[in-house]
C-alpha cells in the first residue's frame, strides 16, 4: 500500500501544472503539462525542445521543467524496480516462469533423410541472481508403419550470477536418437560462463567446464567418459520483429582425462542457427538449421546430421 501511495503521489506531481513557471505563455504551458501528464519521456523532451525554439527567452525555465520531470521519472523508475525486485524475491517455486512452445516440420539429412513433425518447449525463470532454463524437443516421423525418425532431447540448466559479467552454470541433459546409434545419452556439466556482450539488441555469452557423459548404444553396450564442454549463445534483434540466434555446444571426450582435449576419443558438436520473425506479441515463425557432428560415431553411423526446421512459436 505504501509503495502504491508513493507511485500515485509521484504521478500526481508529474500531472500537476508547473505553477512556478506561470510566466510561460498559457498555450505553451498547457502543451508541456499535457506531455508531462502522458508520462512519455520522449514526448516531453520533444515538446520542451520545440518550446525552446519558439520561446528562446524562456530556455532556462524550460530546462528547469525538463530537469524536474527527469527527477520525478527517476523516482518512479526506482519505485517500480524496488517493487519488481521484492516480488521476485518473494515468488514461490512455481511462479515467474515464462516460456514458449513451437510446432512445425523438419527436413533431415545424414543418418536418416526424411521429413516429419517437430515440436519443442522452453521454460525460463529469471530471479535476482538465479536463472533456470528447461528445454524439451522431439522430432518424429512414421511412414508405412515404420518409424523413420525419432529424436528426443530434454535439458535443464540453472546458472548463478557471480558478478556483472561472470556466472556459474550447471547442466543436465538426456537425448535419444537410435538412428545415430544410441538409445540414450546422458550428460552433466558445471563450470563458469562470461557475458561478453549484453545490450538491448545483442547478447553474447560463452561458458566452459568439465562434463561427464554416459552413452547407451543400440547394440546393448554402454560407455562413460569425462569430457570438456564449451558453449556459445548469441542473440541479435535485427529489428523489432526479426531476431537472429546462434547456439553452439561442443563436448570433447577424453576417455579419462578432461584436460587432454587434443587426444579426444570423440567430440560432439551441435550448431543451431535460427531466424525468428514476429507475427504478433505472442506468435512468431522460426526457421532454424542444425548441424550435429560426432567425430567418432557408432559403427554404421555417419558423422554428421543436419536438420532444417520451420515452426510456429507461441510465447506465454
Secondary structure, DSSP 8 states (H G I E B T S, - for coil): -HHHHHHHHHHHHHHS--GGGTTS-HHHHHHHHHHHHHT-HHHHHHHHHHHHHH-GGGHHHHHHHHHHHHHHHHHHHHHHHHHHHHHHHT--TTSSEEEEEEEEEEEEESS--EEEEEEEEEEEEE-SSEEEEEEEEEEEEEETTEEEEEEEEEEEEEEEE-SSSEEEEEEEEEEEEGGGTEEEEEEEEEEEEEEEEE-SSEEEEEEEEEEEEEEEETTS-EEEEEEEEEEEEEEEESSSSEEEEEEEEEEEE-SS-TT--TT-SEEEEEEEEEEEEESSSSEEEEEEEEEEEETT--TT--SEEEEEEEEEEEE-
